[in-house]
């Protein structure tokens, strides 16, 4: 078992304490981009989903994720070992809290799984039942997320592609671009396919109807909170999964910030040129897309590479959102599929072009991306499709019409204000 020295241990504790800022920021951003009449349900759902997912992860999830050096189940096929699942103890019982990397990895992933469930929750805004997301959170936190996380972070077969097949350094994902962001974005895609669009989104027109977010202050303040939380995730990931030493961690923070900055500026410029004025929600999503991209590259890139990666994803983001909405007929209020799914896949792909990785790194990254698209996404969709048959995800038409706050909580988030637009009126 690998241990860290005291200065690094203190830094890890401080960083773990900063991780909830990312969760709070994403919850606020999701709420601001949704409708006002579902704001309270959005925030309560975020709190409930995070609580359930994290509890399930502590009870069972980390036992399945494990960490290199901890017990696991593997298939021995000739000269290759296919490590597929952890074999730890329930309730974090296999850890001794003695400063080992495995202990800090457990703390890191407790909050990571909370962030994962917030991504699809934002995509299903204004129509996803609270009770359904609680069940989904338990399954993701306790069973589904841990399996993929073990393959990448727990010593599983994706991380061993370099050892078994000489494919570079194996599949690399130090900041959670695959295990957190792409996994969450693909979960959002599966959920949105199951839920369908909001009732007025594609009605009476071939062109999707714009449903603006109700509170841009929430959105922008959420972006501010995301930055320190994201830096904490990226720096911790660099320590735990990339072996970056203390003096070089400053570069991880700089790369994280500059990738987000350049993505924001690129999105601002593109929306200014296309719409004559900058679009607040798309600029905010550009900022987050830059943070997501940095999750893949911040531990390895030089600042100029991080800036270039941010420019490319920020400039492309408005077109990706439009493509999914207009041609894919996908109603994603928070932009989670584009911001977390597509941006994460871009970062994982771009990683192979930076630094001086051994030959074969590109193929290792493509195998990881292919696993997400070809195995994880179909599994998520099938599982949600079956669960939806037993416990319907989508609220009733009346619930969507009056808003999730009144329908599920019995009171609105803004009782002193008129918050209902024309689509509230009977048709």
C-alpha positions, 0 to 999 in steps of 0.5 A: 500500500502506498502512503503519502507524506504529511504535507501532501496528506494535509493538502489532500484533506483541505482539497477534500473539504473543498469538493462540496463547492463543485456539487453546490455550484452544479446544483445552483447552475441546474436550478437556474437553467430550469423553470422557476416553478420547479426550483425548490424541487430541483435543489431538494432533489439535488440534495436528496440524490447526492445524499442517497448516492454517497450513502450507497457508495459508502455502504457498497460502492467503494468495496466494488471500486477498490484501489490498486493493491486492494483485493479484487476479482480478476480473470486470468486469460493466458498471460493477461489478467482482466481485473473487473471488480473490487472485492473490498469490505462493506461500509469502507471496512477495508480501510485503516485511515492511516494516510494511504492513497486508498483512504484519500481515494475513498474520500475523493470518490464519495464526492465524485459519485455525488457530482455524477448524479447531479449531471443527469438530474439537471438534464431531466429538470422540470419533469423528473419525479423526485422518487425516481431520481432517489432510486436511480441515485442508489443504483448508480452510487452503489452498483453501476458507477463503481464497476466502471470506476474500478476499471479506470481507477481501481486497477481494472482492465482499462488502467492495465492496457499499458501493462497487458498490451503495451498501449501507452500508459493504459487508459488515463483519466486522472481528474474524472473526465471519463468516470465522472463527466462522460459517465454522468453525461451519458447517464443524462442522455439515457435519462432524457431519452426515457423522459422525452422533452418538456411538453411545450419544447417541440410543440406546434413547430419544427423549430424547438421553442426556447425555454430560457432558464429562470435565474441567470444569477444562480447560473453564474454564481454556480460557475464561480463555485464550480471553479475551486471545487473543480480545482480540488477534484483535478489536483486530488486526481493528479495526486491519487491517479497520476502520481504528480508531486507537490511542486507540480500541482500548481500547474494543474490548478493553472491548467484548470483555470485557463482551460475554463477561461478560454472556453468561456471567451470562445463561447462568448465570441461565437454567440456574439457573432451568431446572435449579435449579443453574448448568450449568458447560458451558453457562455456559462456552459462554455465555462463548465465545458472548459472545466470538464475538458481540463479534468482529462488534461490538467495533470499532463498539459502545458498551459498553452495546450490547456488553453487551446483545448478550451478554445476548441470546446468553447467555440464548438459548444453552441453548435453542439447544443444546437445540433442535439436540440434541433436535429436530435430533438433532445431537450436538455435544460442544463446542457449536461449532454453537451457540457459533460458528455461531449466535452469529456470525450473531447478531453480524453481524446485530446489527452493523447496528443499532449505531452510525451506519452509512449506509443499506443496511448491514442489507442488506449484512450479510444478503447476507453471512449469506445467502452463508454459509448459501446458498453456503458451507454447501452447498459444505462439505457436498458437499465433505465428503460426497465426501471421506468416500466416499474417506477415511471420517471416522468411526472404526470401532465398536470404535474408538469403544467403546474410545476414540480414544486407545487406538484411534489412539494406542495409549495413554490420556491417564490411564493411572493411572485407570479412565476407562471407563464402562458404555458400554465394556462389551460389549453 
